[in-house]
Amino acid sequence: MSISYSFGQTEAIDSLSVQLAFQQSDTTKVNMSIKLVDELYEKQDYNLALKYIRQTEKLATKLNYKPGLAKIAYLKALMYTKKEDYLNAINHFSEAKSRFTLLQDTLAIARINNHVGLIEISRGHYTKGLEHTLSAIQELEQRQLTKELKDTYTGLANAYLAKKKYDKAIEYNLKRLKIEEELGSTSDRISVYKNLAMLYDLDREHRKSIDYYEKILELNNNENDTILADILPKLGNQYLQYRAYEKAGQYLAQSLKLNRKTQNATALIETLNATGELNLKLLKTNLAEQQLLEAYTLLKTNNNTTEALKNYWLLKTVDSTQRDFERALMWQQNYFSLKDSLQLAQSKANLEQKDTIESLNTFDIEEDTLARTEVEPSYAGLGMSGDSQHEFNRLRIITYSLFGAFAIVSTFLVLIYLNRNRRLKYTHELEAKNKKIELQNEAILEQSAHLESINHVKDRLFSIVSHDLKDSLTSINGFIDLLKEGSLSRQEFDKLIPELSENANNASLLLFNLLNWSKSQMESLEPNASVFNIREVFLDKLKLVEHKLTEKNITLIDNTLKDFIYADQSMVEIIIQNLLTNAIKFSKSGDTITITNKISNGNSIISIADTGIGIPKENLEKLFKCNTYTTRGTNNEKGTGLGLSICKELVDLNHGKIWVESMVNVGSTFYVQLPKTKID
């Protein structure tokens, strides 16, 4: 395809060249010549294009053909841009803009502003570049100039990334992605996916970052080892930051195997650092140390400052955990030394731009001074009179005296310098000892916090098991003992069955919550999504609470409809059971509970509303946080403080949202949004 296109392009150039030779010197010849230059520009023959454009410019100037002169200035600017001669490019863009302004050509002006903006962005002048390009984007979007918009969105995304405005960088990468998906370029789509994954990582939205890295793997389909080697460590690291340690371990193990095989040092360093961090979080400090030291060895021959900083910090953490504070201090010093050198280099780079201009200004002054110095007369070889000789001797004595004084002062300065060095050495040693003590204190505080957290979890579990779960199981056991002893008649037992069923349901729900809460504490909970009918889940759960509704004289209005969602069914069952139980728990006799579901923007929204006692405004924000809020129900029912925090965990895992609206003595409505289809 490219060969035939090139042949066709050459044919068009030859045809235009022949026509030009016989064309009269008028505006038609100018337009034809401009068309030929356009073809040469597309063919990237910029030198020949410039040759034709200069000849065309002479004719257009002679004819005072203003549209031709405007187009010529624009084409010259484009070619200088391609040759990376940005000074000439901007000058010709400025000329073209002036000419097109007189012609009131808004599209041409927008294109010029866009090109100038992209040049400034490429030179690191982000604010100026954004100003020019953003002034052009509306015109380009209205005309749907896809090819130009692709470069525009790329430039804007890069500028906003450099200015650390990640939300705007994401916005323009998403706009570029739409174009890439239309054009169907796999490599370009992968490039945008990678940009988005990196940006969401910087914005600490690790779940979204994971989604885009997984899209790259899906698009690559295990065909390109180079892409796999690059993406696997990044994906593993994102799962690590998302605290899904099992998935992180799987991807990092795959990355280690591949990058050792291909001897990809860059990706291997990144993988070893991430694997070391993972094992450090799993308290496998010896294994973490081995992997981090291997990465450190590779970093000696591979310059990667980002990974080096991470490596030093992780090694410091490992040695602090192992109470080897001297080595921890060494890694910390390496970290800050490298960080300081990077900041210094950045500062120098920023100053160089200013210094370049200043040095150009001072260069002429120094050259002029040097020229004047060279023409000053020298009297070294001329004879001197007696008075001059006497004056010379006097000056020589003064000079010797000055040298003597200089020697004495120098001796004192050397002594002062040596004394200062001794003091500095003592100060540095003292600082090192203080830092070592600080590290020890940090490690102790970290260990104390970790132990306190573990102890809190243990106390919470024991409290729940020893009180709430024990009460339900004791009650069930009591019924069974009475039945075994024959103390209950069949009629009495039938009356107690609903209460027995409720106790069993409460114990079951509590066990569900405890299991999922403990799993979430260990970061190992994984959804197993499928398509199912949400109404069927509601009907099953309503059977479990039917007795309680009757007992508390609560009316239930079922407005649910058949609707299919894509999520983990067992998790959704736990969510609905918790929310229904809570609605009953905090409703009074005569209150109403209404359950509904509807479709909104490709999602299913479930709501469970009650006319109960409501929630005070100051407690609303505490609801979905682990172990922070619990209270008794209208019939003095006890809670564990786990239900809503578990609901939040499970909803998040299924790519959903949960929120609540409530007013005291009016009631509460809990909403759950879940996807209807798989989220790519």
C-alpha positions in Angstrom: 0.0 0.0 0.0 2.8 2.5 1.0 4.7 1.6 -2.3 1.7 2.4 -4.5 1.0 5.6 -2.5 4.6 6.8 -2.9 4.5 6.0 -6.6 1.3 7.9 -7.0 2.7 10.9 -5.1 5.9 10.9 -7.3 3.6 10.8 -10.3 1.7 13.8 -9.1 4.9 15.8 -8.4 6.2 15.1 -11.9 2.9 16.1 -13.4 2.8 19.4 -11.5 6.4 20.1 -12.4 5.7 19.7 -16.1 2.6 21.9 -15.9 4.5 24.6 -14.0 7.1 24.8 -16.8 4.4 25.9 -19.3 2.3 28.0 -17.0 2.1 31.7 -17.4 3.4 33.9 -14.5 0.1 34.7 -12.9 -1.8 33.7 -9.7 -2.7 30.3 -11.2 1.0 29.5 -11.4 1.4 30.6 -7.7 -1.4 28.2 -6.7 0.0 25.4 -8.7 3.4 25.9 -7.3 2.0 25.9 -3.8 0.2 22.6 -4.6 3.5 21.2 -5.7 5.2 22.3 -2.5 2.3 20.6 -0.5 3.1 17.4 -2.3 6.9 17.7 -1.6 6.1 18.5 2.1 4.0 15.3 2.4 6.9 13.4 0.8 9.2 15.0 3.4 11.5 16.5 0.7 11.9 19.7 2.6 15.0 21.1 0.9 13.4 20.8 -2.6 10.2 22.2 -1.2 12.0 25.3 0.2 13.7 25.8 -3.2 10.3 25.9 -5.0 8.7 28.0 -2.3 11.4 30.7 -2.6 10.7 31.0 -6.4 7.0 31.1 -5.7 7.4 33.8 -3.1 9.2 36.0 -5.7 6.3 35.7 -8.1 3.6 36.1 -5.4 5.4 39.3 -4.2 5.6 40.6 -7.7 1.9 40.0 -8.3 1.1 41.2 -4.7 -1.0 38.0 -4.4 -1.9 38.1 -0.7 -3.6 34.7 -0.3 -0.5 33.1 -1.9 2.0 35.0 0.3 0.0 33.9 3.4 0.1 30.3 2.4 3.8 30.5 1.4 4.7 31.9 4.9 2.7 29.1 6.5 4.4 26.4 4.4 7.8 27.8 5.2 7.0 27.7 8.9 5.9 24.1 8.6 9.1 23.0 6.9 11.3 24.9 9.3 9.4 23.1 12.1 10.2 19.7 10.5 13.8 20.7 10.2 13.7 21.7 14.0 14.7 25.2 13.2 12.2 26.6 15.6 13.3 30.3 15.5 12.7 30.6 11.8 9.5 28.5 12.1 8.0 30.9 14.7 9.0 34.0 12.7 7.3 32.6 9.6 4.2 31.5 11.6 4.0 35.1 12.9 4.1 36.5 9.4 1.5 34.0 8.2 -0.8 34.8 11.1 -0.6 38.5 10.3 -1.5 37.8 6.6 -4.3 35.4 7.4 -5.8 37.8 9.9 -6.2 40.4 7.1 -7.8 37.7 5.0 -10.1 36.7 8.0 -9.2 33.0 7.6 -10.1 31.7 11.1 -9.1 28.1 10.3 -5.6 29.1 9.2 -5.2 31.3 12.3 -6.2 28.4 14.5 -3.8 26.0 12.8 -1.0 28.5 13.3 -1.8 29.0 17.0 -1.9 25.2 17.4 1.5 24.7 15.7 3.2 27.5 17.7 1.7 26.1 20.9 3.1 22.6 20.1 6.5 24.0 19.3 6.6 25.9 22.7 5.5 22.7 24.5 8.2 20.7 22.8 10.7 23.3 24.0 9.5 23.1 27.6 7.6 26.4 27.6 4.4 24.8 28.8 2.4 27.8 29.9 3.0 29.7 26.7 2.4 26.6 24.7 -0.9 25.8 26.4 -2.1 29.4 25.8 -1.6 29.1 22.1 -2.9 25.6 21.6 -6.0 26.0 23.7 -6.9 29.1 21.7 -7.1 27.0 18.6 -8.7 23.8 19.8 -12.3 24.8 19.6 -12.0 25.7 15.8 -10.2 22.4 15.1 -12.8 20.3 17.1 -15.7 22.0 15.3 -14.2 21.1 11.9 -13.4 17.6 13.2 -9.8 17.7 11.9 -8.9 14.3 13.3 -5.2 14.1 12.1 -4.4 17.6 13.6 -6.3 17.0 16.8 -4.4 13.8 17.5 -1.1 15.8 17.7 -2.9 18.6 19.6 -4.3 16.3 22.3 -0.9 14.6 22.6 0.9 18.0 23.1 -1.7 19.2 25.6 -1.5 16.0 27.6 2.3 16.2 27.7 2.1 19.8 28.9 -0.4 19.1 31.6 1.7 16.1 32.8 4.8 18.3 33.0 2.8 20.8 35.1 1.5 17.9 37.3 -2.1 18.6 36.4 -2.9 15.0 36.1 -6.7 15.4 35.7 -6.3 17.5 32.6 -3.6 15.2 31.2 -6.0 12.3 31.6 -8.8 14.3 29.9 -6.7 14.9 26.7 -5.3 11.4 26.6 -8.9 10.1 26.7 -9.8 12.5 23.8 -6.7 11.2 21.9 -7.8 7.6 22.7 -11.1 8.1 20.8 -9.2 9.1 17.7 -6.8 6.1 18.0 -9.7 3.7 18.4 -11.2 5.1 15.2 -7.9 4.9 13.3 -7.3 1.4 14.6 -3.5 1.7 15.2 -2.6 -0.9 17.8 0.7 0.6 18.7 -0.8 4.0 19.2 -3.6 2.7 21.3 -1.1 0.9 23.5 0.8 4.1 23.8 -2.3 6.0 25.1 -3.3 3.1 27.4 0.2 3.3 28.9 0.0 7.1 29.4 -3.4 6.7 31.1 -2.2 3.9 33.3 0.8 6.0 34.4 -1.4 9.1 35.0 -3.9 7.2 37.1 -1.0 5.8 39.1 0.3 9.4 39.7 -3.2 10.4 40.7 -3.3 7.4 43.1 -6.3 5.8 41.3 -4.7 2.4 41.2 -7.8 0.4 40.1 -8.1 2.5 36.9 -4.4 2.2 36.3 -4.7 -1.6 36.6 -7.6 -1.6 34.1 -5.5 0.2 31.4 -2.5 -2.0 31.9 -4.7 -5.0 31.6 -6.1 -3.6 28.3 -2.6 -3.4 27.0 -2.1 -7.1 27.8 -5.4 -7.9 26.2 -4.5 -6.0 23.0 -1.0 -7.5 22.9 -2.4 -11.0 23.4 1.0 -12.3 24.6 2.5 -11.8 21.2 5.1 -9.1 21.9 7.6 -10.0 24.7 9.0 -6.4 24.7 5.5 -5.1 25.6 5.0 -7.9 28.2 8.4 -7.2 29.8 7.5 -3.5 30.2 3.9 -3.9 31.4 4.1 -6.9 33.7 6.2 -5.2 36.5 4.0 -2.0 36.3 0.8 -4.1 36.5 2.2 -6.1 39.4 3.2 -2.8 41.2 -0.3 -1.4 40.7 -1.9 -4.4 42.3 0.7 -4.0 45.1 -0.4 -0.4 45.7 -4.0 -1.5 45.5 -3.1 -4.0 48.2 -4.2 -7.0 46.2 -1.1 -8.9 47.1 -2.0 -12.3 45.6 -2.6 -10.7 42.1 0.5 -8.6 42.5 2.6 -11.7 43.3 1.3 -13.5 40.2 2.2 -10.7 37.7 5.6 -10.1 39.4 6.5 -13.8 39.3 5.6 -13.8 35.6 7.7 -10.7 35.0 10.7 -12.1 36.9 10.7 -15.2 34.7 10.3 -13.3 31.4 12.9 -10.5 32.2 15.5 -12.9 33.5 15.1 -14.9 30.3 15.3 -11.9 28.0 18.0 -10.2 30.2 16.0 -7.0 30.3 17.9 -5.2 33.0 15.6 -2.1 33.2 12.4 -4.1 33.6 14.1 -6.6 35.9 15.2 -3.8 38.3 11.6 -2.5 38.4 10.3 -6.1 39.1 12.8 -6.8 41.8 12.0 -3.6 43.6 8.3 -4.2 43.5 8.7 -7.9 44.5 11.0 -6.8 47.4 8.3 -4.3 48.5 5.6 -7.0 48.3 7.6 -9.4 50.4 8.4 -6.6 52.9 4.6 -6.0 53.3 4.1 -9.8 53.8 6.8 -9.6 56.5 9.2 -11.9 54.5 12.1 -9.6 55.2 14.9 -12.0 54.3 13.5 -12.7 50.9 12.8 -9.0 50.4 16.4 -8.2 51.2 17.7 -10.7 48.7 15.6 -9.2 45.9 16.4 -5.6 46.7 20.1 -6.3 46.9 20.0 -8.0 43.5 18.3 -4.8 42.2 20.9 -2.7 43.8 23.7 -4.7 42.0 22.0 -4.2 38.7 21.6 -0.5 39.4 25.4 -0.1 39.6 25.6 -0.7 35.8 22.2 0.7 34.8 21.3 4.3 35.4 17.7 4.5 36.7 17.4 7.2 39.3 13.7 6.6 40.0 14.3 2.9 40.8 17.5 3.7 42.6 15.7 6.1 45.0 13.0 3.4 45.6 15.7 0.7 46.1 17.6 2.8 48.7 14.4 3.6 50.7 13.2 0.0 50.7 16.6 -1.3 51.8 16.5 1.3 54.6 13.1 -0.1 55.7 14.3 -3.7 55.6 17.4 -3.0 57.7 15.3 -0.8 60.1 12.9 -3.8 60.5 15.8 -6.1 61.1 17.2 -3.6 63.6 20.5 -3.1 61.6 20.4 0.6 62.1 23.9 1.3 60.8 23.1 -0.1 57.4 19.7 1.5 57.5 21.4 4.9 58.0 23.8 4.2 55.1 20.8 3.5 52.8 19.0 6.6 54.0 22.1 8.7 53.3 22.4 7.2 49.8 18.7 8.1 49.3 19.0 11.7 50.3 22.4 12.2 48.6 20.9 11.0 45.2 17.7 13.0 45.8 19.7 16.2 46.5 21.9 15.7 43.5 18.9 15.3 41.3 17.3 18.5 42.7 20.6 20.4 42.2 20.8 19.2 38.5 17.2 20.3 38.0 18.0 23.7 39.5 21.1 24.1 37.2 19.0 23.2 34.2 16.5 25.8 35.0 19.2 28.4 35.5 21.0 27.6 32.2 18.1 29.0 30.2 18.6 32.4 32.0 22.4 32.2 31.9 22.4 31.6 28.2 20.8 35.0 27.5 23.0 36.7 30.1 26.2 35.2 28.7 25.3 36.3 25.2 24.9 39.9 26.5 28.2 39.8 28.5 30.1 38.1 25.7 30.2 41.4 23.7 31.3 43.3 26.7 34.2 41.0 27.6 35.4 40.9 24.0 35.4 44.7 23.8 37.3 44.9 27.1 39.8 42.4 25.8 40.3 44.4 22.7 41.0 47.6 24.7 43.5 45.7 26.9 45.5 44.5 23.9 46.1 48.0 22.5 47.3 49.5 25.8 51.1 50.4 25.5 53.7 48.4 27.5 56.7 50.0 29.0 58.5 46.9 30.2 61.4 47.2 27.7 62.0 51.0 28.1 64.8 52.6 30.1 64.0 54.4 33.4 65.3 57.6 35.0 66.8 57.8 38.6 63.6 59.0 40.1 61.9 56.1 38.4 64.5 53.7 39.7 64.0 55.0 43.3 60.2 54.7 42.9 60.7 51.1 41.6 62.8 50.1 44.7 60.2 51.6 47.0 57.4 49.6 45.3 59.5 46.4 45.5 59.9 46.8 49.3 56.2 47.4 49.6 55.6 44.3 47.5 57.8 42.1 49.7 56.1 43.4 52.8 52.8 42.5 51.4 54.0 39.0 50.5 55.2 38.6 54.1 51.9 39.8 55.5 50.1 37.5 53.1 52.1 34.5 54.3 51.3 35.3 58.0 47.6 35.7 57.2 47.6 32.5 55.1 49.1 30.6 58.1 46.3 31.8 60.3 43.7 30.9 57.7 45.1 27.4 57.3 44.9 26.9 61.1 41.4 28.2 61.2 40.4 25.9 58.3 41.9 22.8 60.0 40.1 23.7 63.3 36.9 24.2 61.4 37.3 20.8 59.7 37.7 19.1 63.0 34.6 20.8 64.3 32.7 19.8 61.1 33.8 16.2 61.4 32.6 16.1 65.0 29.3 17.7 64.0 28.8 15.1 61.2 29.5 12.3 63.5 27.0 13.7 66.0 24.4 14.1 63.3 25.0 10.5 62.1 24.5 9.3 65.7 21.3 11.4 66.0 19.9 10.0 62.7 20.7 6.5 63.8 18.7 7.1 67.0 15.9 8.7 64.9 15.8 5.6 62.7 15.6 3.3 65.8 12.8 5.4 67.2 10.9 5.3 63.8 11.3 1.5 63.7 10.1 1.1 67.2 7.1 3.4 66.5 6.3 1.5 63.3 6.5 -1.8 65.1 4.3 -0.5 68.0 1.7 0.8 65.5 1.7 -2.5 63.7 1.3 -4.5 66.9 -1.4 -2.1 68.2 -3.3 -2.6 64.9 -3.0 -6.4 65.1 -4.0 -6.3 68.8 -7.0 -4.1 67.9 -8.2 -6.6 65.2 -7.7 -9.5 67.7 -9.7 -7.7 70.4 -12.4 -6.9 67.9 -12.7 -10.5 66.7 -12.7 -11.9 70.3 -15.4 -9.3 71.3 -17.7 -10.2 68.4 -17.2 -14.0 68.7 -17.5 -14.0 72.5 -20.7 -11.8 72.7 -22.7 -11.6 69.5 -22.0 -14.9 67.9 -22.0 -16.7 71.2 -25.5 -15.3 72.1 -27.0 -16.6 68.8 -25.4 -20.0 69.0 -26.3 -20.4 72.7 -29.9 -19.6 72.0 -30.0 -22.1 69.1 -28.3 -24.7 71.3 -30.8 -24.1 74.1 -33.7 -24.8 71.8 -32.1 -28.0 70.6 -31.4 -29.2 74.2 -35.1 -28.5 75.2 -36.2 -30.5 72.1 -33.9 -33.4 72.9 -35.0 -33.5 76.5 -38.7 -33.6 75.5 -39.4 -30.4 77.5 -41.2 -28.8 74.5 -44.4 -30.0 73.0 -44.8 -30.0 69.2 -47.1 -27.0 69.3 -44.6 -25.0 71.5 -41.7 -26.0 69.2 -43.7 -24.8 66.1 -44.2 -21.4 67.8 -40.5 -21.1 68.5 -39.3 -22.1 65.0 -39.5 -18.5 63.7 -37.3 -17.3 66.6 -34.9 -20.2 66.1 -34.7 -19.3 62.3 -34.0 -15.7 63.1 -31.2 -16.6 65.5 -29.7 -18.9 62.8 -30.0 -16.2 60.2 -28.3 -13.7 62.5 -25.5 -16.1 63.2 -25.1 -16.8 59.5 -25.0 -13.1 58.6 -22.5 -12.5 61.4 -20.3 -15.3 60.2 -20.5 -14.0 56.6 -19.4 -10.5 57.8 -16.6 -11.9 60.0 -15.3 -14.0 57.2 -15.3 -11.2 54.6 -14.0 -8.6 57.1 -11.1 -10.8 58.1 -10.3 -11.5 54.4 -10.3 -7.8 53.7 -7.9 -7.2 56.6 -5.6 -9.8 54.9 -6.1 -8.1 51.5 -7.0 -11.4 49.8 -10.6 -10.9 48.8 -11.3 -11.5 45.1 -14.7 -11.2 43.3 -15.9 -13.9 40.9 -18.3 -11.9 38.7 -21.1 -13.3 36.6 -24.5 -12.2 35.1 -27.5 -12.8 37.4 -31.0 -11.5 38.1 -31.0 -9.0 41.0 -34.7 -9.5 41.7 -34.2 -13.2 42.5 -31.6 -12.2 45.1 -34.1 -9.8 46.7 -36.8 -12.4 46.8 -34.5 -14.9 48.5 -33.4 -12.4 51.1 -36.9 -11.2 51.8 -37.9 -14.8 52.9 -35.2 -14.6 55.6 -36.5 -11.4 57.1 -40.2 -12.0 56.7 -40.7 -13.1 60.3 -38.9 -10.0 61.6 -41.0 -7.7 59.5 -44.2 -9.3 60.9 -42.8 -9.2 64.5 -42.0 -5.5 64.3 -45.2 -4.6 62.4 -43.2 -3.1 59.5 -44.7 -2.9 56.0 -42.5 -3.8 53.1 -43.2 -2.4 49.6 -41.4 -4.4 46.8 -41.0 -2.3 43.7 -38.1 -4.4 42.3 -38.1 -5.4 38.6 -36.3 -8.2 36.7 -32.8 -6.8 35.9 -29.5 -8.4 35.2 -26.2 -7.2 36.7 -22.5 -8.3 36.3 -21.0 -8.8 39.8 -20.1 -11.5 42.3 -23.5 -12.9 43.3 -22.5 -14.1 46.8 -21.1 -10.6 47.6 -24.2 -8.9 46.4 -26.3 -11.2 48.5 -24.3 -10.2 51.6 -24.7 -6.5 50.7 -28.5 -6.8 50.3 -28.9 -8.9 53.4 -26.9 -6.4 55.5 -28.9 -3.4 54.2 -32.3 -5.1 54.7 -31.3 -6.2 58.2 -30.2 -2.6 59.0 -33.5 -1.1 57.6 -35.6 -3.5 59.8 -33.3 -2.9 62.8 -33.7 0.9 62.7 -37.5 0.9 61.9 -40.3 1.3 64.4 -43.7 -0.4 64.5 -45.8 0.9 61.7 -42.9 2.1 59.6 -42.4 1.2 55.9 -39.5 -0.2 54.0 -39.4 0.2 50.2 -37.0 -1.6 47.9 -36.5 -0.6 44.2 -34.1 -1.0 41.4 -33.7 1.0 38.1 -31.3 1.3 35.2 -29.1 4.5 34.9 -26.3 5.1 32.4 -25.6 1.4 31.8 -25.6 0.6 35.6 -28.2 -0.9 37.9 -29.1 1.2 41.0 -30.6 -0.5 44.0 -32.3 1.4 46.8 -33.5 0.3 50.2 -35.5 3.1 51.9 -37.0 3.1 55.4 -39.1 5.5 57.4 -37.2 4.7 60.6 -35.3 6.8 63.1 -32.7 8.1 60.6 -29.0 8.9 61.1 -27.6 12.1 62.7 -25.7 14.2 60.2 -22.5 14.0 62.2 -22.5 10.2 62.0 -23.2 9.9 58.3 -19.5 10.1 57.3 -18.6 7.4 59.8 -20.9 4.8 58.3 -18.7 3.1 55.8 -15.4 3.3 57.8 -14.2 0.1 59.5 -15.2 -0.4 63.2 -16.1 3.3 63.8 -19.9 3.4 64.2 -22.4 1.0 65.7 -25.6 1.6 67.7 -28.6 -0.4 68.9 -31.8 -0.8 67.0 -35.4 0.2 67.9 -35.9 -3.1 69.8 -32.5 -2.8 71.4 -30.9 -5.1 68.7 -27.1 -5.2 68.9 -24.7 -4.5 66.1 -21.0 -5.3 65.4 -20.0 -2.2 63.4 -18.9 -4.4 60.5 -21.9 -4.6 58.3 -21.7 -1.3 56.3 -17.9 -1.4 56.1 -18.1 -4.9 54.6 -20.8 -3.5 52.2 -18.4 -0.7 51.1 -15.5 -3.2 50.6 -17.7 -5.6 48.5 -19.2 -2.8 46.4 -15.8 -1.4 45.6 -14.5 -4.8 44.6 -17.4 -5.1 42.1 -16.7 -1.7 40.5 -19.7 -0.1 42.1 -20.6 2.8 44.5 -22.6 3.0 47.7 -24.0 6.0 49.4 -26.8 7.1 51.8 -29.3 9.9 52.3 -30.8 10.3 55.8 -32.7 12.6 58.1 -33.4 12.1 61.8 -36.9 10.9 62.5 -37.7 10.8 58.7 -35.7 7.8 57.6 -32.8 6.6 55.5 -32.2 5.5 51.9 -29.2 3.4 51.0 -28.2 3.3 47.3 -26.0 0.7 45.6 -24.8 1.2 42.0 -23.5 -1.9 40.2 -22.4 -2.5 36.6 -24.7 -4.4 34.2 -21.8 -5.6 32.0 -18.1 -6.4 32.3 -16.0 -3.2 32.8 -13.1 -3.5 30.4 
